[in-house]
Amino acid sequence: MDTTNDFGFYLAFQQPNCELLNNVLYQTSRQKLLNSGMTASGTDHCNILMNVFCAFACNDFGVIDSFLPKALSPAKDQFYTQIAFNLLKVLYYKETSLKTDSLQKAQKFLSKKISRWEKYVVLYFVALVNQNSTEASNCLQELCIAYQKMEHTVGKLDNKMAKCFASEIHGLYRFARVIDPELFEKIACPKHHCFWEEFEVWHQKNNFPEGMLFYRRPQALDYMNQLFEAELPTVTLHSPYADKKIIVKDVDQFALKLTENVKNKIKTTTNYVHNA
């Protein structure tokens, strides 16, 4: 299923076609998120944050409830992904009771030696919490610069295509619209060749549509289509090691629930067609 990823972006960039690009973002980000939900990583759910940002770029904000659910307790403050997740919860779920603690942990994290990308992702969420459009705009601009200097690889190969289009930054920018439309109007689009302003103009003209599958497999392989269209399972955590206090994603539970959801969708679709 990975073979469609680069091909989809190639088609969208070659034309260029913003609607196709939106759909490619949807399918590729969904695939990465589903893979991560079923792949053991030795970490909690926060390690999928970059893929969540990609989903935001095609307005697929429903992934938050499944992959960063409200029911899970605040993440530890070891990595920037965990800091960002806690701030995201404050913003998206309106959990004001976590605001002070999350901001304090963010400031403590920012005092460490961290990368430019880590710094400005955290600062961007801090700016959104503080409703500071000027600082948020500056963070997006700095993130474009940081993005260009990051290593983007597919396997062991340098992924030059990724440096041409920073989908994660488009996602961060668009997230502001979901949590505070008035603040979003005040945030400036970054001026950088990895941020496609025409893509944002297209979204505004088309009322920010959510993406959909850009490539559907033939009927004989329809189960693979249903993997993308079935209801998303909710990520859960567990502690699999009796002698260690390590909390990780329950990947087996996620895979079982996804399989169940796909079967239910196929059954519902089959019954609908039969009755019709």
C-alpha positions as CSV (number, residue, x, y, z in Angstrom):
1,M,0.0,0.0,0.0
2,D,3.0,2.3,0.4
3,T,3.5,2.4,-3.3
4,T,0.7,4.9,-3.9
5,N,2.2,7.6,-1.6
6,D,5.0,9.1,-3.8
7,F,2.9,8.4,-6.9
8,G,0.0,10.5,-5.5
9,F,2.2,13.5,-4.6
10,Y,3.9,13.3,-8.0
11,L,0.6,13.5,-9.8
12,A,-0.7,16.4,-7.6
13,F,2.5,18.4,-8.0
14,Q,2.9,17.7,-11.8
15,Q,-0.6,19.1,-12.7
16,P,-0.7,21.0,-10.2
17,N,-4.1,20.1,-8.6
18,C,-5.0,21.3,-5.1
19,E,-8.0,19.0,-4.8
20,L,-6.0,16.0,-5.7
21,L,-3.2,17.1,-3.3
22,N,-5.8,17.4,-0.5
23,N,-7.0,13.8,-1.2
24,V,-3.4,12.5,-1.4
25,L,-2.8,14.1,2.0
26,Y,-5.8,12.4,3.4
27,Q,-5.0,8.9,2.2
28,T,-1.3,9.0,3.0
29,S,-1.7,10.5,6.5
30,R,-4.5,8.0,7.3
31,Q,-2.2,5.1,6.2
32,K,0.6,6.3,8.3
33,L,-1.7,6.8,11.3
34,L,-3.2,3.3,10.9
35,N,0.3,1.8,10.6
36,S,1.4,3.6,13.8
37,G,-1.6,2.4,15.7
38,M,-0.7,-1.2,14.9
39,T,3.1,-0.9,15.2
40,A,4.8,-1.3,18.6
41,S,7.1,1.7,19.3
42,G,8.0,1.4,22.9
43,T,6.3,4.8,23.5
44,D,2.9,6.3,24.2
45,H,0.6,7.7,21.6
46,C,2.4,11.0,21.2
47,N,4.9,9.7,18.7
48,I,2.3,10.1,15.9
49,L,2.1,13.8,16.3
50,M,3.8,14.6,12.9
51,N,1.4,12.3,11.1
52,V,-1.5,14.1,12.9
53,F,-0.2,17.4,11.6
54,C,-0.3,16.0,8.1
55,A,-3.9,15.0,8.6
56,F,-4.7,18.5,9.7
57,A,-3.4,19.8,6.3
58,C,-6.5,18.1,4.6
59,N,-8.8,19.1,7.5
60,D,-9.0,15.5,8.8
61,F,-9.4,16.7,12.4
62,G,-11.4,13.6,13.4
63,V,-8.1,11.8,13.9
64,I,-7.7,13.8,17.2
65,D,-10.5,12.0,19.0
66,S,-9.0,8.6,17.9
67,F,-5.3,9.1,18.2
68,L,-5.1,11.8,20.8
69,P,-8.2,11.1,22.8
70,K,-9.4,13.2,25.7
71,A,-9.8,10.3,28.0
72,L,-6.1,9.6,28.2
73,S,-4.2,11.4,31.0
74,P,-1.7,14.2,30.2
75,A,1.5,13.0,28.7
76,K,4.8,13.1,30.5
77,D,7.0,16.1,29.6
78,Q,10.1,14.2,28.2
79,F,9.7,14.9,24.5
80,Y,8.4,17.9,22.5
81,T,5.6,15.7,21.1
82,Q,4.3,15.1,24.6
83,I,4.5,18.8,25.5
84,A,2.7,19.7,22.3
85,F,0.0,17.1,22.9
86,N,-0.8,18.5,26.3
87,L,-1.2,22.0,24.9
88,L,-3.3,20.6,22.0
89,K,-5.6,19.0,24.6
90,V,-6.0,22.4,26.3
91,L,-6.9,24.0,23.0
92,Y,-9.0,21.3,21.3
93,Y,-10.9,19.9,24.2
94,K,-11.1,23.3,26.1
95,E,-9.4,21.7,29.1
96,T,-8.7,25.0,30.9
97,S,-7.8,23.1,34.1
98,L,-4.7,21.8,32.4
99,K,-3.6,25.2,31.0
100,T,-1.4,26.5,33.8
101,D,0.4,23.2,34.3
102,S,0.9,22.6,30.6
103,L,2.3,26.1,30.0
104,Q,4.7,25.6,32.9
105,K,6.0,22.3,31.5
106,A,6.3,23.9,28.1
107,Q,8.5,26.7,29.6
108,K,10.6,24.2,31.4
109,F,11.1,22.2,28.2
110,L,12.0,25.3,26.2
111,S,14.9,26.0,28.7
112,K,16.6,22.7,27.5
113,K,18.9,22.3,24.6
114,I,16.4,21.3,21.8
115,S,16.2,21.6,18.0
116,R,14.8,24.5,16.2
117,W,11.8,22.5,15.1
118,E,11.0,21.3,18.6
119,K,11.3,24.8,19.9
120,Y,9.0,26.5,17.5
121,V,6.3,23.7,17.5
122,V,6.0,24.1,21.3
123,L,6.1,27.9,21.0
124,Y,3.4,27.8,18.4
125,F,1.1,26.0,20.7
126,V,2.0,28.3,23.5
127,A,1.1,31.2,21.2
128,L,-2.3,29.7,20.4
129,V,-3.0,29.1,24.1
130,N,-2.1,32.8,24.8
131,Q,-4.0,33.9,21.6
132,N,-1.0,35.7,20.4
133,S,-1.3,35.9,16.6
134,T,2.0,37.8,16.1
135,E,4.0,35.1,17.9
136,A,2.1,32.3,16.1
137,S,2.9,33.9,12.7
138,N,6.5,34.1,13.6
139,C,6.6,30.5,14.8
140,L,5.2,29.3,11.4
141,Q,7.9,31.2,9.6
142,E,10.6,29.8,11.8
143,L,9.2,26.3,11.3
144,C,9.5,26.6,7.5
145,I,13.2,27.4,8.0
146,A,13.6,24.5,10.4
147,Y,11.8,22.2,8.1
148,Q,14.2,22.8,5.3
149,K,17.1,21.8,7.6
150,M,15.5,18.6,8.9
151,E,16.4,15.2,7.6
152,H,13.6,13.8,5.5
153,T,14.2,10.2,4.5
154,V,12.3,7.2,3.0
155,G,14.1,4.2,4.2
156,K,17.8,5.2,3.8
157,L,17.1,7.6,0.8
158,D,16.9,11.3,1.0
159,N,13.3,12.4,0.4
160,K,13.7,15.6,-1.6
161,M,10.0,15.8,-2.3
162,A,9.3,16.3,1.4
163,K,11.3,19.5,1.4
164,C,9.2,21.0,-1.4
165,F,6.0,20.9,0.6
166,A,5.7,21.1,4.4
167,S,2.4,19.4,4.9
168,E,2.9,19.5,8.7
169,I,3.2,23.3,8.8
170,H,0.0,23.6,6.7
171,G,-1.6,21.4,9.3
172,L,-0.4,23.5,12.2
173,Y,-1.6,26.6,10.5
174,R,-5.0,25.1,9.8
175,F,-5.4,23.8,13.4
176,A,-5.7,27.4,14.5
177,R,-8.9,27.8,12.5
178,V,-10.5,24.8,14.2
179,I,-9.8,26.0,17.8
180,D,-10.2,29.8,17.2
181,P,-11.5,31.1,13.8
182,E,-11.0,34.8,14.8
183,L,-7.4,34.1,15.9
184,F,-6.8,32.2,12.6
185,E,-7.8,35.2,10.6
186,K,-5.0,37.2,12.3
187,I,-2.3,34.6,11.7
188,A,-0.2,35.3,8.6
189,C,0.7,32.6,6.1
190,P,4.5,32.1,6.2
191,K,6.4,33.3,3.2
192,H,8.5,30.3,2.2
193,H,8.8,28.0,-0.9
194,C,7.9,24.9,1.2
195,F,4.6,26.5,2.2
196,W,2.2,26.7,-0.7
197,E,0.0,29.8,-0.3
198,E,-2.0,28.8,-3.3
199,F,-3.1,25.6,-1.4
200,E,-4.4,27.8,1.4
201,V,-6.2,30.1,-1.0
202,W,-7.9,27.0,-2.6
203,H,-9.0,25.9,0.8
204,Q,-10.6,29.2,1.7
205,K,-12.4,29.4,-1.7
206,N,-13.7,25.8,-1.2
207,N,-14.7,26.2,2.5
208,F,-11.8,24.0,3.8
209,P,-13.0,20.6,2.5
210,E,-11.9,17.4,4.2
211,G,-9.9,15.0,2.0
212,M,-11.0,11.7,0.7
213,L,-9.4,8.7,-1.0
214,F,-7.5,9.7,-4.1
215,Y,-7.1,6.2,-5.3
216,R,-9.6,3.4,-4.9
217,R,-8.5,-0.2,-5.5
218,P,-10.6,-2.5,-7.7
219,Q,-13.4,-4.5,-6.3
220,A,-11.3,-7.6,-5.8
221,L,-9.2,-5.5,-3.4
222,D,-12.0,-3.5,-1.8
223,Y,-11.1,-4.6,1.7
224,M,-8.1,-2.3,1.4
225,N,-10.4,0.6,0.6
226,Q,-12.5,-0.2,3.6
227,L,-9.4,0.0,5.9
228,F,-9.4,3.7,5.2
229,E,-13.1,4.3,5.4
230,A,-14.0,2.3,8.4
231,E,-14.5,4.0,11.8
232,L,-11.2,4.8,13.4
233,P,-10.4,2.9,16.6
234,T,-9.5,4.9,19.7
235,V,-5.9,4.5,20.9
236,T,-5.5,3.0,24.3
237,L,-2.5,2.6,26.6
238,H,-1.3,-0.3,28.7
239,S,1.7,-1.4,30.8
240,P,2.8,-4.8,29.3
241,Y,5.8,-5.3,31.5
242,A,5.1,-6.3,35.1
243,D,8.5,-5.2,36.4
244,K,8.7,-1.9,34.5
245,K,6.6,1.3,34.8
246,I,6.4,1.7,31.0
247,I,3.2,2.8,29.4
248,V,2.8,2.2,25.7
249,K,0.2,2.0,23.0
250,D,-1.9,-1.2,23.0
251,V,-1.3,-2.1,19.4
252,D,-3.0,-5.5,19.5
253,Q,-6.2,-3.9,20.8
254,F,-6.0,-1.3,18.0
255,A,-5.6,-3.9,15.3
256,L,-8.5,-6.0,16.7
257,K,-10.8,-3.0,16.8
258,L,-9.8,-1.9,13.3
259,T,-10.5,-5.4,12.0
260,E,-13.9,-5.4,13.7
261,N,-14.8,-1.9,12.3
262,V,-13.9,-2.9,8.8
263,K,-16.0,-6.1,9.0
264,N,-18.9,-4.1,10.3
265,K,-18.6,-1.5,7.5
266,I,-18.4,-4.3,4.8
267,K,-21.5,-6.0,6.4
268,T,-23.4,-2.7,6.4
269,T,-22.5,-1.9,2.9
270,T,-23.4,-5.4,1.7
271,N,-26.8,-5.3,3.4
272,Y,-27.5,-1.8,1.9
273,V,-26.7,-3.0,-1.6
274,H,-28.7,-6.2,-1.2
275,N,-31.8,-4.3,0.2
276,A,-31.5,-1.7,-2.6
